[in-house]
Amino acid sequence: MMNWKEIWMSLFGISDLWGIDMGFWAAIAAVAVIVVVMNVVFWGMKPGNKN
């Protein structure tokens, strides 16, 4: 079984940032990407007809 914390520690030597676990930062990054994609999609849509 892969332990992501050990892999992260071997690559970067730290498992938290400003005292907050990397899992939190990964979740925040995922939410930020979803928000940006939704904004790009919705701002790129053309308005519908008012018939």
N, C-alpha and C positions, 0 to 999 in steps of 0.2 A: 504494500500500500504506500502511495506517495504521501509524504508529509510536506506540504507546501511551505510551511514555516522554515523547515530545514533547508529546502532548496533556496528560498529567498535569503536566508542567513548565509548560505555558502556563496551566493552571488554578490550580495550587497553588504553583508556584515551587520545588518540592523533589521529588527523585526517590528519596530514601531516608529512612528513619526510624531514628534511633539507629544509623546506619551499616549498616543492612540494607536491601536492595533491596525495592521495593514489591511485586514478584512474590511474594516470600516472605510478606509480610503478607497479600496477596490469597489465597494458598493456605491460610494459617492461618485466615483468616476463613471460607473455604469449608468447611474441616473443622469449625470451630466451629458453623456453621449446620447442617451435616449431623448433628452430635452432638446438638444441641438438638432438631432435628426427630425424630430416632430416639427420644430420650427421651420426647418428647411422645406419639409414637405408641405406644410400648411401655407407658408408664405409664397410658395411657388405655384399654388393652385390659382386657376383663373376663376373669377366670380361666375356664378351660374346665371342663367336667364331668369327674368322676373315675369315669365308668361303664366 
